[in-house]
Each structure stands twice: as structure tokens, then as C-alpha cells.
């Protein structure tokens, strides 16, 4: 269900050799997805992982059908969520997985149902035509081969439910781990070199060292296998690094680290708060989405101005620079300075501003010299 192949070539990803994504695009979509109640959903998945089995005693046998129908509906809704997300939204969905799994083992449910209960079941679930009913619980079965078959069936059900447990944990990890890690990576408002990235990674791993749960750690779930594949394009062929992922968490982990190498990473816009994809060009804290009520303006336009205004408002070094810049620009406009003189001063002002920000010179010296 959750397994898929992905082929990486430069800044492109080919899923199944066909669907093409930009590196970082799928992680961005998961970061942008606001899914409510994930902790409750995880609890429910774990509940079914522990309780989804052939009835062990008479009390479980009596409620077996209703329990299984509730599970079928629950996992059907889980599939609705999964198939709304990439890359699964490009796959053929097929029938309800649990329903199909139970129908593979109809020999376990071959007793005649209670007719009244059967009528009620059909009324409530017209989409399904099977009734999972048994009157013989596990503790009453004597046949060793039958018991062995039931235990293997139970293992199938548990493995099935645990797939969903891992999927939900991977979704939680996106918010609990990937989001704060990316914020740390982008906190300097620039692309980091390998050494700087290593320092951020080490610091983050140290912070999460004592975490207990899988969704609190920057680690892949499931398994990853690597090989190489030649994909034929329209006019040429490309040699791709190919991966087989057993979980979406395994894929997102590889996409994150390949994105760090290429500087193709999702980032939260400092103005609108939505995620956008940095694509290795000029670093920006802001996206290019249009700003409502500001015709012709995008977040990048408005955000940079706001950021500068905040610096001027809150930092005396920037305030002094802004006042000096306006004064010198006014001189240039009144032709009291030539363009060459203004440019020379502007370069000088930037230099000493950085010295003041880095506390290489005192604020008093900076304020005096920038006026000249």
C-alpha cells in the first residue's frame, strides 16, 4: 500500500518513472497540509493494531461483525486522507483494503448470520455485501491447522494496522520535527554551506537526543533500498538514483537531505505564513504570492519593506543608517553631491553599518562617522 519507487535526477523526482516533481515539492505539500486530530487518529490506529484479530472468546465473537465493520469504515476514511496526498494521489486507489483482506479469509467467517442482525447490517452498510460472522471463538477451536491459520491471519491484520500507525506518525513528524528543523536551517536568512549545515544538524540532533517517540526524531521510518535506473526522456535518457521506499517517512527524509544539498527546501513565508519552495537562486524570507488589497504586490515586495521598517524601528544602528541615507540622498537629489560621491558614501555606509552591527566599532563612533 505505502511502498513506491522514486527516481532522483538533479532537482527532479520521478515517481514510478512517470509523475515528475521538483525536489522539495512533496515535503512542502505535507508541511502545508493542516490535518486536525492526528494524535487521536494515531491512538485509534494503535487501538486497531492491538485489537484487530479473530475473536478469542465468546464475548468477542458476538461483537465481531460490528467491530470489523467499524474498522472497515475507519480505514476507508484513512485511505481518503492518504490518497489526497502526494504521491499517493497519482496512484490507483482500488477497493477498501481491510474489506479485501477479510474477504481473502472467508473460510474463517462461514457460519450463518443472525437474520435480524444481517438485515440491520445491510441497511447500515449497503456498500459491502459480505457479513463477517462466526460463532466459534479461538478458545473453542481444537484443530491445530485451523489455529495456525487463524494466528497467521491475525499477524496479517496487525501488520495491516501498523502500516497506518507508521503513516500517521510520519505525518506528526512533519510538524514536530521537519518544521522546527527547517526553521533552524533558515534562521540566518541565507543558504548555508556544508559546515554551517552540519552545525545546525548537530545542534538539532542534540536537542532531540532524549526524545522517546518515532515522530519526535529526525530519522526515516520503514526501509530504503537504493539502485540506479535509466529513464527515457523525450529526446534523451538520464541515469537516476533510484530508491524503493516502504513508507512516506522514508521518502521525506531522503527528499529533505537531498534538498539541503541542492538548496531546494520548503520555507515558511515571513509575511503570509504559507510554505513556498526555495529553488537555489537568491535566498528570500518571502514568497511571491499576491498580497490581498495590494494590487500588483507580492509577499516578497511587502515583506522586505516590513522587515526593513522593523529593523529601523527596533535597532538604533539601522535607525541611524536610515536617517543618514535619507539625508545624503536628499543632497544628491539637490545636486549637492554627484552620483559618484553618493555611491562612494553608500558603500562606506554599508561597511560601517556591518561593523557596528558586529560590535567592531562603538555605536558612538558609528553614529559620528556615518553622517560625514
VENNORLIN-V15450 format. One record per residue. N is the residue number from 1. RES is the residue in one small letter. PHI is phi in radians with two decimals (NA if undefined). PSI is psi in radians with two decimals (NA if undefined). NEAR is the number of other ideal C-beta (glycine too) atoms within 10 Angstrom. Layout:
# VENNORLIN-V15450
n:N res:RES phi:PHI psi:PSI near:NEAR
n:N res:RES phi:PHI psi:PSI near:NEAR
This chain:
# VENNORLIN-V15450
n:1 res:x phi:NA psi:-0.93 near:14
n:2 res:x phi:-1.68 psi:-0.06 near:19
n:3 res:x phi:-1.34 psi:2.52 near:12
n:4 res:x phi:-2.83 psi:2.86 near:19
n:5 res:x phi:-1.84 psi:2.48 near:16
n:6 res:x phi:-2.37 psi:2.39 near:23
n:7 res:x phi:-2.03 psi:2.17 near:23
n:8 res:x phi:-1.82 psi:2.23 near:19
n:9 res:x phi:-2.43 psi:1.95 near:17
n:10 res:x phi:0.94 psi:-2.00 near:11
n:11 res:x phi:-1.89 psi:0.44 near:17
n:12 res:x phi:-2.07 psi:2.59 near:15
n:13 res:x phi:-2.20 psi:2.28 near:24
n:14 res:x phi:-1.97 psi:2.06 near:20
n:15 res:x phi:-1.60 psi:2.15 near:19
n:16 res:x phi:1.12 psi:0.29 near:12
n:17 res:x phi:1.38 psi:0.02 near:14
n:18 res:x phi:-2.16 psi:-1.19 near:9
n:19 res:x phi:-1.13 psi:2.24 near:14
n:20 res:x phi:-1.87 psi:2.34 near:13
n:21 res:x phi:-2.23 psi:2.73 near:20
n:22 res:x phi:-1.46 psi:2.48 near:14
n:23 res:x phi:-0.94 psi:2.25 near:24
n:24 res:x phi:1.63 psi:-0.24 near:27
n:25 res:x phi:-1.18 psi:-0.74 near:19
n:26 res:x phi:-1.21 psi:-0.73 near:21
n:27 res:x phi:-1.06 psi:-0.69 near:25
n:28 res:x phi:-1.05 psi:-0.72 near:23
n:29 res:x phi:-1.15 psi:-0.66 near:17
n:30 res:x phi:-1.21 psi:-0.67 near:23
n:31 res:x phi:-1.14 psi:-0.57 near:20
n:32 res:x phi:-1.40 psi:-0.32 near:13
n:33 res:x phi:-1.36 psi:2.10 near:15
n:34 res:x phi:-1.75 psi:1.71 near:6
n:35 res:x phi:-1.84 psi:2.05 near:15
n:36 res:x phi:-1.47 psi:2.64 near:7
n:37 res:x phi:1.22 psi:0.52 near:9
n:38 res:x phi:-1.14 psi:-0.63 near:17
n:39 res:x phi:-1.11 psi:-0.72 near:11
n:40 res:x phi:-1.15 psi:-0.68 near:10
n:41 res:x phi:-1.12 psi:-0.71 near:21
n:42 res:x phi:-1.09 psi:-0.75 near:19
n:43 res:x phi:-1.05 psi:-0.72 near:12
n:44 res:x phi:-1.17 psi:-0.72 near:19
n:45 res:x phi:-1.09 psi:-0.72 near:22
n:46 res:x phi:-1.18 psi:-0.60 near:16
n:47 res:x phi:-1.06 psi:-0.80 near:14
n:48 res:x phi:-1.23 psi:-0.58 near:23
n:49 res:x phi:-1.07 psi:-0.55 near:18
n:50 res:x phi:-1.56 psi:-0.40 near:10
n:51 res:x phi:-2.08 psi:-0.12 near:13
n:52 res:x phi:-1.43 psi:1.65 near:19
n:53 res:x phi:-2.75 psi:2.92 near:20
n:54 res:x phi:-1.06 psi:2.43 near:22
n:55 res:x phi:-1.00 psi:2.30 near:22
n:56 res:x phi:-1.59 psi:-0.45 near:14
n:57 res:x phi:-2.48 psi:-3.12 near:11
n:58 res:x phi:-1.08 psi:-0.70 near:12
n:59 res:x phi:-1.13 psi:-0.68 near:10
n:60 res:x phi:-1.22 psi:-0.63 near:17
n:61 res:x phi:-1.07 psi:-0.66 near:20
n:62 res:x phi:-1.17 psi:-0.55 near:17
n:63 res:x phi:-1.84 psi:0.13 near:11
n:64 res:x phi:-0.99 psi:-0.87 near:19
n:65 res:x phi:-1.09 psi:-0.85 near:21
n:66 res:x phi:-1.07 psi:-0.75 near:14
n:67 res:x phi:-1.04 psi:-0.79 near:16
n:68 res:x phi:-1.18 psi:-0.64 near:21
n:69 res:x phi:-1.16 psi:-0.68 near:19
n:70 res:x phi:-1.11 psi:-0.68 near:12
n:71 res:x phi:-1.16 psi:-0.72 near:22
n:72 res:x phi:-1.03 psi:-0.79 near:21
n:73 res:x phi:-1.13 psi:-0.77 near:17
n:74 res:x phi:-1.05 psi:-0.86 near:18
n:75 res:x phi:-1.26 psi:-0.42 near:24
n:76 res:x phi:-1.12 psi:-0.73 near:15
n:77 res:x phi:-1.18 psi:-0.62 near:10
n:78 res:x phi:-1.07 psi:-0.71 near:20
n:79 res:x phi:-1.15 psi:-0.57 near:19
n:80 res:x phi:-1.01 psi:-0.76 near:10
n:81 res:x phi:-1.15 psi:-0.86 near:17
n:82 res:x phi:-1.05 psi:-0.76 near:21
n:83 res:x phi:-1.39 psi:0.05 near:14
n:84 res:x phi:-1.63 psi:-0.10 near:11
n:85 res:x phi:-1.99 psi:2.60 near:16
n:86 res:x phi:-1.33 psi:2.68 near:19
n:87 res:x phi:-1.49 psi:0.02 near:19
n:88 res:x phi:-1.13 psi:-0.43 near:18
n:89 res:x phi:-1.22 psi:-0.08 near:12
n:90 res:x phi:-1.82 psi:0.00 near:13
n:91 res:x phi:-1.67 psi:2.77 near:15
n:92 res:x phi:-1.32 psi:2.22 near:5
n:93 res:x phi:-1.31 psi:-0.82 near:12
n:94 res:x phi:1.36 psi:-3.00 near:10
n:95 res:x phi:-1.40 psi:2.98 near:11
n:96 res:x phi:-0.96 psi:2.13 near:17
n:97 res:x phi:-1.11 psi:-0.78 near:18
n:98 res:x phi:-1.17 psi:-0.69 near:24
n:99 res:x phi:-1.03 psi:-0.77 near:21
n:100 res:x phi:-1.15 psi:-0.70 near:11
n:101 res:x phi:-1.10 psi:-0.73 near:16
n:102 res:x phi:-1.17 psi:-0.62 near:21
n:103 res:x phi:-1.27 psi:-0.30 near:15
n:104 res:x phi:-1.25 psi:-0.34 near:10
n:105 res:x phi:-2.10 psi:0.76 near:16
n:106 res:x phi:-1.12 psi:-0.35 near:10
n:107 res:x phi:-1.09 psi:-0.31 near:9
n:108 res:x phi:-1.46 psi:-0.25 near:17
n:109 res:x phi:-2.23 psi:1.05 near:18
n:110 res:x phi:-1.92 psi:0.23 near:9
n:111 res:x phi:-1.48 psi:2.74 near:12
n:112 res:x phi:-1.28 psi:2.27 near:9
n:113 res:x phi:-1.35 psi:2.84 near:16
n:114 res:x phi:-1.18 psi:2.17 near:15
n:115 res:x phi:-1.08 psi:-0.68 near:8
n:116 res:x phi:-1.13 psi:-0.77 near:8
n:117 res:x phi:-1.16 psi:-0.64 near:14
n:118 res:x phi:-1.08 psi:-0.77 near:14
n:119 res:x phi:-1.07 psi:-0.72 near:11
n:120 res:x phi:-1.15 psi:-0.71 near:12
n:121 res:x phi:-1.08 psi:-0.80 near:20
n:122 res:x phi:-1.08 psi:-0.65 near:12
n:123 res:x phi:-1.15 psi:-0.72 near:8
n:124 res:x phi:-1.39 psi:-0.51 near:12
n:125 res:x phi:-2.31 psi:1.19 near:15
n:126 res:x phi:-1.18 psi:-0.28 near:8
n:127 res:x phi:-1.32 psi:-0.28 near:10
n:128 res:x phi:-2.03 psi:2.47 near:18
n:129 res:x phi:-1.98 psi:0.21 near:9
n:130 res:x phi:-1.99 psi:2.58 near:16
n:131 res:x phi:-2.15 psi:2.04 near:18
n:132 res:x phi:-1.62 psi:1.73 near:22
n:133 res:x phi:-2.35 psi:2.33 near:19
n:134 res:x phi:-2.55 psi:2.53 near:18
n:135 res:x phi:-1.91 psi:0.00 near:14
n:136 res:x phi:-2.02 psi:1.71 near:15
n:137 res:x phi:-1.25 psi:2.92 near:17
n:138 res:x phi:-1.03 psi:-0.67 near:18
n:139 res:x phi:-1.26 psi:-0.07 near:11
n:140 res:x phi:-1.90 psi:-0.02 near:11
n:141 res:x phi:-1.55 psi:2.33 near:13
n:142 res:x phi:-1.87 psi:-0.37 near:6
n:143 res:x phi:-1.23 psi:2.07 near:9
n:144 res:x phi:-1.12 psi:-0.69 near:8
n:145 res:x phi:-1.16 psi:-0.68 near:7
n:146 res:x phi:-1.15 psi:-0.74 near:14
n:147 res:x phi:-1.06 psi:-0.75 near:13
n:148 res:x phi:-1.07 psi:-0.75 near:10
n:149 res:x phi:-1.10 psi:-0.70 near:16
n:150 res:x phi:-1.14 psi:-0.74 near:19
n:151 res:x phi:-1.12 psi:-0.67 near:12
n:152 res:x phi:-1.17 psi:-0.67 near:10
n:153 res:x phi:-1.08 psi:-0.74 near:18
n:154 res:x phi:-1.05 psi:-0.69 near:15
n:155 res:x phi:-1.09 psi:-0.68 near:11
n:156 res:x phi:-1.07 psi:-0.79 near:15
n:157 res:x phi:-1.11 psi:-0.73 near:21
n:158 res:x phi:-1.14 psi:-0.78 near:15
n:159 res:x phi:-1.07 psi:-0.70 near:10
n:160 res:x phi:-1.01 psi:-0.90 near:18
n:161 res:x phi:-1.16 psi:-0.63 near:23
n:162 res:x phi:-1.16 psi:-0.47 near:14
n:163 res:x phi:-1.02 psi:-0.73 near:20
n:164 res:x phi:-1.27 psi:-0.63 near:26
n:165 res:x phi:-1.00 psi:-0.85 near:19
n:166 res:x phi:-1.11 psi:-0.71 near:20
n:167 res:x phi:-1.06 psi:-0.81 near:25
n:168 res:x phi:-1.16 psi:-0.68 near:23
n:169 res:x phi:-1.06 psi:-0.65 near:21
n:170 res:x phi:-1.15 psi:-0.65 near:25
n:171 res:x phi:-1.13 psi:-0.75 near:23
n:172 res:x phi:-1.12 psi:-0.67 near:19
n:173 res:x phi:-1.07 psi:-0.59 near:25
n:174 res:x phi:-0.98 psi:-0.77 near:20
n:175 res:x phi:-1.42 psi:-0.69 near:16
n:176 res:x phi:-1.39 psi:-0.46 near:19
n:177 res:x phi:-2.13 psi:-0.98 near:23
n:178 res:x phi:-1.11 psi:-0.72 near:20
n:179 res:x phi:-1.11 psi:-0.91 near:16
n:180 res:x phi:-1.16 psi:-0.55 near:14
n:181 res:x phi:-1.15 psi:-0.75 near:19
n:182 res:x phi:-1.15 psi:-0.66 near:21
n:183 res:x phi:-1.07 psi:-0.68 near:11
n:184 res:x phi:-1.16 psi:-0.73 near:14
n:185 res:x phi:-1.07 psi:-0.65 near:20
n:186 res:x phi:-1.64 psi:0.04 near:20
n:187 res:x phi:-1.13 psi:-0.38 near:10
n:188 res:x phi:-1.60 psi:0.05 near:11
n:189 res:x phi:0.95 psi:0.77 near:10
n:190 res:x phi:-2.83 psi:2.86 near:10
n:191 res:x phi:-1.31 psi:2.33 near:17
n:192 res:x phi:-1.59 psi:2.54 near:18
n:193 res:x phi:-1.40 psi:3.11 near:8
n:194 res:x phi:-1.06 psi:-0.71 near:9
n:195 res:x phi:-1.14 psi:-0.77 near:7
n:196 res:x phi:-1.15 psi:-0.69 near:13
n:197 res:x phi:-1.11 psi:-0.72 near:16
n:198 res:x phi:-1.07 psi:-0.68 near:11
n:199 res:x phi:-1.17 psi:-0.73 near:11
n:200 res:x phi:-1.13 psi:-0.77 near:17
n:201 res:x phi:-1.07 psi:-0.80 near:17
n:202 res:x phi:-1.08 psi:-0.75 near:10
n:203 res:x phi:-1.11 psi:-0.73 near:10
n:204 res:x phi:-1.18 psi:-0.73 near:16
n:205 res:x phi:-1.12 psi:-0.58 near:13
n:206 res:x phi:-1.17 psi:-0.68 near:9
n:207 res:x phi:-1.11 psi:-0.62 near:13
n:208 res:x phi:-1.72 psi:0.18 near:15
n:209 res:x phi:-1.02 psi:-0.69 near:8
n:210 res:x phi:-1.59 psi:0.10 near:7
n:211 res:x phi:-1.20 psi:2.57 near:13
n:212 res:x phi:-1.74 psi:-0.65 near:6
n:213 res:x phi:-1.62 psi:2.65 near:11
n:214 res:x phi:-1.01 psi:-0.60 near:17
n:215 res:x phi:-1.41 psi:0.15 near:21
n:216 res:x phi:-1.92 psi:0.06 near:15
n:217 res:x phi:-2.15 psi:2.57 near:16
n:218 res:x phi:-1.49 psi:1.31 near:19
n:219 res:x phi:-2.48 psi:2.66 near:13
n:220 res:x phi:-1.36 psi:2.63 near:21
n:221 res:x phi:-1.65 psi:2.93 near:23
n:222 res:x phi:1.13 psi:-2.62 near:18
n:223 res:x phi:-2.19 psi:2.71 near:11
n:224 res:x phi:-2.33 psi:2.27 near:15
n:225 res:x phi:-2.16 psi:2.52 near:11
n:226 res:x phi:-2.11 psi:2.51 near:10
n:227 res:x phi:-2.68 psi:-2.89 near:11
n:228 res:x phi:-2.33 psi:2.52 near:9
n:229 res:x phi:-2.42 psi:2.49 near:16
n:230 res:x phi:-1.69 psi:2.12 near:10
n:231 res:x phi:-1.85 psi:2.33 near:17
n:232 res:x phi:-1.52 psi:2.16 near:9
n:233 res:x phi:-1.72 psi:-3.06 near:9
n:234 res:x phi:-1.03 psi:-0.79 near:4
n:235 res:x phi:-2.09 psi:-0.02 near:5
n:236 res:x phi:-2.76 psi:-3.14 near:7
n:237 res:x phi:-2.09 psi:2.60 near:9
n:238 res:x phi:-2.23 psi:2.46 near:14
n:239 res:x phi:-1.56 psi:2.05 near:11
n:240 res:x phi:-1.90 psi:2.62 near:20
n:241 res:x phi:-1.47 psi:2.06 near:14
n:242 res:x phi:-1.92 psi:2.44 near:19
n:243 res:x phi:-2.23 psi:2.53 near:20
n:244 res:x phi:-1.94 psi:2.10 near:14
n:245 res:x phi:-1.90 psi:2.34 near:24
n:246 res:x phi:-1.56 psi:-0.24 near:19
n:247 res:x phi:-2.50 psi:2.81 near:21
n:248 res:x phi:-1.20 psi:-0.53 near:25
n:249 res:x phi:-1.12 psi:-0.61 near:23
n:250 res:x phi:-1.14 psi:-0.75 near:25
n:251 res:x phi:-1.11 psi:-0.85 near:27
n:252 res:x phi:-1.07 psi:-0.58 near:23
n:253 res:x phi:-1.12 psi:-0.84 near:23
n:254 res:x phi:-1.15 psi:-0.71 near:18
n:255 res:x phi:-1.09 psi:-0.69 near:26
n:256 res:x phi:-1.05 psi:-0.88 near:21
n:257 res:x phi:-1.27 psi:-0.57 near:14
n:258 res:x phi:-1.20 psi:-0.61 near:18
n:259 res:x phi:-1.14 psi:-0.63 near:24
n:260 res:x phi:-1.12 psi:-0.65 near:20
n:261 res:x phi:-1.18 psi:-0.69 near:10
n:262 res:x phi:-1.66 psi:-0.08 near:16
n:263 res:x phi:1.07 psi:0.64 near:17
n:264 res:x phi:-1.96 psi:1.62 near:21
n:265 res:x phi:-2.41 psi:2.56 near:22
n:266 res:x phi:-1.21 psi:2.56 near:24
n:267 res:x phi:-2.50 psi:2.49 near:21
n:268 res:x phi:-1.45 psi:2.21 near:18
n:269 res:x phi:-1.11 psi:2.30 near:19
n:270 res:x phi:-1.26 psi:-0.14 near:18
n:271 res:x phi:-1.87 psi:-0.98 near:21
n:272 res:x phi:-1.61 psi:-0.28 near:18
n:273 res:x phi:1.41 psi:0.10 near:9
n:274 res:x phi:-1.68 psi:2.70 near:13
n:275 res:x phi:-1.38 psi:2.49 near:20
n:276 res:x phi:-2.39 psi:2.98 near:19
n:277 res:x phi:-1.86 psi:2.04 near:18
n:278 res:x phi:-1.27 psi:2.31 near:22
n:279 res:x phi:-2.12 psi:0.74 near:15
n:280 res:x phi:1.28 psi:0.04 near:15
n:281 res:x phi:-1.56 psi:-2.37 near:8
n:282 res:x phi:-1.27 psi:2.28 near:7
n:283 res:x phi:-1.19 psi:2.46 near:14
n:284 res:x phi:-2.54 psi:2.54 near:17
n:285 res:x phi:-1.51 psi:-0.03 near:18
n:286 res:x phi:-2.30 psi:2.62 near:21
n:287 res:x phi:-1.57 psi:-3.08 near:21
n:288 res:x phi:-1.97 psi:0.48 near:11
n:289 res:x phi:-1.31 psi:2.50 near:14
n:290 res:x phi:-1.07 psi:2.50 near:12
n:291 res:x phi:-1.64 psi:2.22 near:17
n:292 res:x phi:-1.08 psi:2.41 near:8
n:293 res:x phi:1.20 psi:0.17 near:5
n:294 res:x phi:-2.26 psi:1.47 near:11
n:295 res:x phi:-1.02 psi:2.27 near:7
n:296 res:x phi:1.40 psi:0.00 near:7
n:297 res:x phi:-1.86 psi:2.54 near:14
n:298 res:x phi:-2.06 psi:2.94 near:17
n:299 res:x phi:-0.94 psi:-0.65 near:24
n:300 res:x phi:-1.09 psi:-0.66 near:19
n:301 res:x phi:-1.15 psi:-0.94 near:16
n:302 res:x phi:-1.22 psi:-0.68 near:15
n:303 res:x phi:-1.12 psi:-0.78 near:20
n:304 res:x phi:-1.11 psi:-0.68 near:15
n:305 res:x phi:-1.15 psi:-0.74 near:12
n:306 res:x phi:-1.13 psi:-0.72 near:14
n:307 res:x phi:-1.08 psi:-0.74 near:15
n:308 res:x phi:-1.15 psi:-0.74 near:12
n:309 res:x phi:-1.10 psi:-0.68 near:12
n:310 res:x phi:-1.14 psi:-0.69 near:11
n:311 res:x phi:-1.11 psi:-0.79 near:15
n:312 res:x phi:-1.08 psi:-0.68 near:16
n:313 res:x phi:-1.23 psi:-0.63 near:10
n:314 res:x phi:-1.86 psi:-0.18 near:9
n:315 res:x phi:-2.20 psi:2.06 near:14
n:316 res:x phi:-1.08 psi:-0.50 near:12
n:317 res:x phi:-1.13 psi:-0.81 near:21
n:318 res:x phi:-1.21 psi:-0.65 near:18
n:319 res:x phi:-1.08 psi:-0.77 near:14
n:320 res:x phi:-1.10 psi:-0.72 near:20
n:321 res:x phi:-1.09 psi:-0.79 near:22
n:322 res:x phi:-1.07 psi:-0.76 near:16
n:323 res:x phi:-1.15 psi:-0.73 near:14
n:324 res:x phi:-1.16 psi:-0.68 near:20
n:325 res:x phi:-1.10 psi:-0.79 near:17
n:326 res:x phi:-1.08 psi:-0.70 near:10
n:327 res:x phi:-1.14 psi:-0.77 near:11
n:328 res:x phi:-1.25 psi:-0.62 near:20
n:329 res:x phi:-1.15 psi:-0.63 near:14
n:330 res:x phi:-1.11 psi:-0.69 near:11
n:331 res:x phi:-1.09 psi:-0.74 near:14
n:332 res:x phi:-1.11 psi:-0.73 near:16
n:333 res:x phi:-1.16 psi:-0.52 near:10
n:334 res:x phi:-1.54 psi:0.15 near:8
n:335 res:x phi:1.10 psi:0.47 near:7
n:336 res:x phi:-1.56 psi:-0.13 near:11
n:337 res:x phi:-2.38 psi:2.50 near:17
n:338 res:x phi:-1.40 psi:2.92 near:10
n:339 res:x phi:-1.08 psi:-0.68 near:8
n:340 res:x phi:-1.14 psi:-0.70 near:8
n:341 res:x phi:-1.16 psi:-0.71 near:13
n:342 res:x phi:-1.14 psi:-0.75 near:17
n:343 res:x phi:-1.12 psi:-0.68 near:12
n:344 res:x phi:-1.11 psi:-0.75 near:12
n:345 res:x phi:-1.14 psi:-0.73 near:19
n:346 res:x phi:-1.05 psi:-0.75 near:14
n:347 res:x phi:-1.11 psi:-0.72 near:9
n:348 res:x phi:-1.12 psi:-0.74 near:13
n:349 res:x phi:-1.10 psi:-0.72 near:19
n:350 res:x phi:-1.10 psi:-0.69 near:12
n:351 res:x phi:-1.14 psi:-0.85 near:10
n:352 res:x phi:-1.33 psi:-0.41 near:19
n:353 res:x phi:-1.09 psi:-0.78 near:18
n:354 res:x phi:-1.11 psi:-0.66 near:11
n:355 res:x phi:-1.11 psi:-0.71 near:16
n:356 res:x phi:-1.19 psi:-0.73 near:24
n:357 res:x phi:-1.11 psi:-0.59 near:15
n:358 res:x phi:-1.54 psi:0.07 near:9
n:359 res:x phi:1.04 psi:0.59 near:10
n:360 res:x phi:-1.46 psi:-0.38 near:11
n:361 res:x phi:-2.32 psi:2.75 near:13
n:362 res:x phi:-1.28 psi:2.76 near:11
n:363 res:x phi:-1.12 psi:-0.64 near:12
n:364 res:x phi:-1.10 psi:-0.78 near:9
n:365 res:x phi:-1.12 psi:-0.76 near:13
n:366 res:x phi:-1.04 psi:-0.84 near:23
n:367 res:x phi:-1.10 psi:-0.60 near:18
n:368 res:x phi:-1.28 psi:-0.80 near:11
n:369 res:x phi:-1.27 psi:-0.57 near:15
n:370 res:x phi:-1.25 psi:-0.32 near:21
n:371 res:x phi:-1.29 psi:-0.43 near:12
n:372 res:x phi:-1.31 psi:NA near:8
